[in-house]
Amino acid sequence: MWMFKARPLLILFLGFLLLTPAVSRAEETIEEAATLNLQAYAPARIVITYSYTQNFSVSDVSTLGRPEYKIISGPTSIEFKTAHTDTFTFTVEIKYPAILGQSIQIAVFSAGNPPEGIQINVKTSTVKLRFTLTITEEPSYPSAQDVAEQVVRQVANELTLFKQDTKQIIDVQNRNLETQWILVLINLAINSSLLVTLTMWKRREKEEG
């Protein structure tokens, strides 16, 4: 029976392990399989570590596109790595001459983040692990300095707009004030002319009378 243990994944998603045991009585061997759905950021690596055996393989490798990947396999570990974004599927098969109890360790490396570990306890002679690995680009977030610079730029722009608006208001007010003074002077000139005309008319009446 499989047992699954994993630390909380911040950037990795581990799909539900689908356990499908099968028994072959003729050969007196036990085969157990599991399906793992993983997500990681590029570049990514998966390292599977197991007890020593000379009978191991990686098969059924497929992708949605044609990215490059590399597989390094040995008697105690298998490594799958890629620097490309895509969805990869592959099957790892590990065989032993007799039933063996062990803990299979799976380390998932995602971009520059610390690896996430998965432990699977098994007691079997044949183990099949079917992987679906989705690789995406790591999202980028602005640093504290970038945020501070953006705030400073925004405040500077708002101050510039405020200064321009204030200048326009003052210019309008100044133009209105000039217009008012012109009207006052025109009115004063008209009144003065009328007063002079009226004074001269009164004086002429006195002289004629």
C-alpha positions as CSV (number, residue, x, y, z in Angstrom):
1,M,0.0,0.0,0.0
2,W,1.3,3.5,-0.8
3,M,1.8,6.2,1.7
4,F,2.2,9.8,0.6
5,K,3.9,12.5,2.5
6,A,4.7,16.0,1.2
7,R,5.5,19.4,2.6
8,P,3.0,22.2,1.8
9,L,3.9,23.3,-1.8
10,L,4.0,27.0,-2.4
11,I,4.6,26.9,-6.1
12,L,4.1,23.3,-6.9
13,F,0.9,21.4,-7.3
14,L,0.9,17.6,-6.6
15,G,-2.0,15.8,-8.2
16,F,-3.8,13.0,-6.4
17,L,-1.9,9.8,-6.5
18,L,-4.0,7.2,-8.4
19,L,-3.0,3.8,-7.0
20,T,-3.5,0.9,-9.3
21,P,-2.1,-2.3,-7.8
22,A,-1.9,-5.4,-9.9
23,V,-0.8,-8.9,-8.8
24,S,0.7,-11.6,-11.0
25,R,0.5,-14.9,-9.1
26,A,2.3,-16.8,-11.9
27,E,5.5,-14.8,-11.4
28,E,4.8,-14.1,-7.7
29,T,5.6,-10.4,-8.2
30,I,3.6,-7.3,-7.1
31,E,3.4,-4.2,-9.3
32,E,2.1,-0.9,-8.0
33,A,1.7,2.3,-10.0
34,A,1.0,5.9,-9.2
35,T,0.2,9.0,-11.3
36,L,1.7,12.3,-10.2
37,N,0.7,15.7,-11.7
38,L,3.3,18.3,-10.9
39,Q,3.8,22.0,-11.8
40,A,7.0,23.9,-11.7
41,Y,8.7,27.0,-13.0
42,A,11.5,26.8,-15.7
43,P,14.1,25.7,-15.4
44,A,12.9,22.6,-13.6
45,R,14.2,19.2,-12.4
46,I,12.7,16.1,-10.9
47,V,15.0,13.7,-9.1
48,I,13.7,10.3,-8.1
49,T,15.8,8.4,-5.6
50,Y,15.3,4.6,-4.8
51,S,17.1,1.5,-3.5
52,Y,19.8,0.1,-5.6
53,T,18.8,-1.9,-8.7
54,Q,20.1,-2.5,-12.2
55,N,16.6,-2.8,-13.6
56,F,15.2,0.7,-14.2
57,S,13.9,2.7,-17.2
58,V,12.2,5.9,-18.3
59,S,9.7,5.5,-21.2
60,D,6.7,7.0,-22.9
61,V,8.3,10.5,-22.9
62,S,6.1,13.0,-24.7
63,T,5.5,16.8,-24.9
64,L,2.9,19.1,-26.4
65,G,5.7,20.9,-28.3
66,R,9.3,20.1,-29.2
67,P,11.3,21.5,-26.2
68,E,14.6,20.0,-25.1
69,Y,14.9,17.9,-22.0
70,K,17.6,15.6,-20.5
71,I,17.3,12.4,-18.5
72,I,20.1,11.0,-16.4
73,S,19.5,7.6,-14.9
74,G,21.4,5.3,-12.6
75,P,21.1,2.4,-10.2
76,T,19.9,4.6,-7.4
77,S,18.4,7.7,-9.0
78,I,16.7,9.1,-12.1
79,E,16.8,12.8,-13.0
80,F,14.6,14.6,-15.5
81,K,15.4,18.2,-16.3
82,T,14.4,20.9,-18.8
83,A,14.7,24.7,-19.2
84,H,11.7,25.0,-21.5
85,T,8.0,25.7,-20.8
86,D,5.7,22.8,-21.8
87,T,3.8,19.8,-20.5
88,F,5.8,16.6,-20.3
89,T,4.7,13.1,-19.6
90,F,6.9,10.1,-18.9
91,T,6.9,6.8,-17.0
92,V,9.5,5.6,-14.6
93,E,9.7,1.8,-14.0
94,I,11.9,0.3,-11.2
95,K,12.1,-3.5,-10.8
96,Y,13.7,-5.8,-8.1
97,P,14.1,-9.6,-8.1
98,A,12.0,-9.8,-5.0
99,I,9.5,-7.8,-3.0
100,L,11.3,-4.9,-1.3
101,G,10.1,-2.3,1.2
102,Q,11.5,1.1,0.7
103,S,10.9,4.9,0.7
104,I,11.1,6.5,-2.8
105,Q,12.1,10.1,-2.6
106,I,11.0,12.6,-5.2
107,A,12.6,16.1,-5.2
108,V,11.0,18.8,-7.4
109,F,13.3,21.8,-8.2
110,S,11.4,24.8,-9.6
111,A,13.5,27.8,-10.9
112,G,15.6,29.2,-8.1
113,N,13.2,28.1,-5.3
114,P,14.1,25.6,-2.7
115,P,13.2,22.0,-3.7
116,E,9.9,20.4,-2.6
117,G,10.1,16.8,-1.4
118,I,7.7,13.9,-1.8
119,Q,8.1,10.6,-0.1
120,I,6.4,7.4,-1.2
121,N,6.6,4.3,0.9
122,V,6.2,1.0,-1.0
123,K,6.6,-2.7,-0.5
124,T,6.7,-4.3,-4.0
125,S,9.0,-5.8,-6.6
126,T,7.9,-3.4,-9.5
127,V,7.2,0.3,-9.2
128,K,5.7,2.4,-12.0
129,L,5.5,6.2,-11.6
130,R,3.7,8.1,-14.3
131,F,4.5,11.8,-14.3
132,T,2.7,14.7,-15.9
133,L,4.9,17.8,-15.4
134,T,3.7,21.3,-16.5
135,I,6.5,23.9,-16.7
136,T,5.6,27.6,-16.9
137,E,7.5,30.8,-16.6
138,E,8.0,32.2,-13.1
139,P,6.0,35.3,-12.5
140,S,8.0,38.5,-11.8
141,Y,7.0,40.9,-9.0
142,P,8.4,44.5,-8.6
143,S,11.0,45.0,-5.9
144,A,10.5,47.5,-3.0
145,Q,12.8,49.9,-4.8
146,D,10.7,49.6,-8.0
147,V,7.5,50.3,-6.0
148,A,9.1,53.3,-4.3
149,E,10.4,54.8,-7.6
150,Q,7.0,54.3,-9.1
151,V,5.3,56.1,-6.2
152,V,7.9,59.0,-6.5
153,R,7.2,59.3,-10.2
154,Q,3.4,59.3,-9.6
155,V,3.7,62.0,-6.9
156,A,6.0,64.1,-9.1
157,N,3.5,63.9,-12.0
158,E,0.6,64.9,-9.8
159,L,2.6,67.9,-8.5
160,T,3.4,68.9,-12.0
161,L,-0.3,68.7,-13.0
162,F,-1.3,70.6,-9.9
163,K,1.3,73.3,-10.7
164,Q,0.0,73.7,-14.2
165,D,-3.7,73.9,-13.1
166,T,-2.8,76.5,-10.5
167,K,-0.9,78.6,-13.1
168,Q,-3.9,78.5,-15.4
169,I,-6.3,79.6,-12.7
170,I,-4.0,82.5,-11.7
171,D,-3.6,83.5,-15.3
172,V,-7.4,83.6,-15.7
173,Q,-7.8,85.6,-12.6
174,N,-5.1,88.0,-13.7
175,R,-6.9,88.5,-17.0
176,N,-10.2,89.1,-15.3
177,L,-8.6,91.6,-13.0
178,E,-7.0,93.5,-16.0
179,T,-10.4,93.5,-17.7
180,Q,-12.1,94.9,-14.6
181,W,-9.5,97.7,-14.4
182,I,-10.0,98.6,-18.0
183,L,-13.8,98.8,-17.5
184,V,-13.3,101.0,-14.5
185,L,-11.0,103.3,-16.5
186,I,-13.4,103.5,-19.4
187,N,-16.3,104.2,-17.1
188,L,-14.2,106.9,-15.4
189,A,-13.3,108.5,-18.7
190,I,-16.9,108.5,-19.9
191,N,-18.1,110.1,-16.6
192,S,-15.3,112.7,-16.7
193,S,-16.2,113.6,-20.3
194,L,-19.9,114.0,-19.3
195,L,-18.9,116.1,-16.3
196,V,-16.7,118.4,-18.4
197,T,-19.4,118.7,-21.1
198,L,-22.1,119.5,-18.4
199,T,-19.8,122.1,-16.8
200,M,-19.1,123.8,-20.1
201,W,-22.8,123.9,-21.0
202,K,-23.7,125.4,-17.6
203,R,-21.0,128.1,-18.1
204,R,-22.2,128.9,-21.5
205,E,-25.8,129.4,-20.2
206,K,-24.6,131.8,-17.6
207,E,-22.6,133.8,-20.2
208,E,-25.6,134.0,-22.6
209,G,-28.0,135.0,-19.7
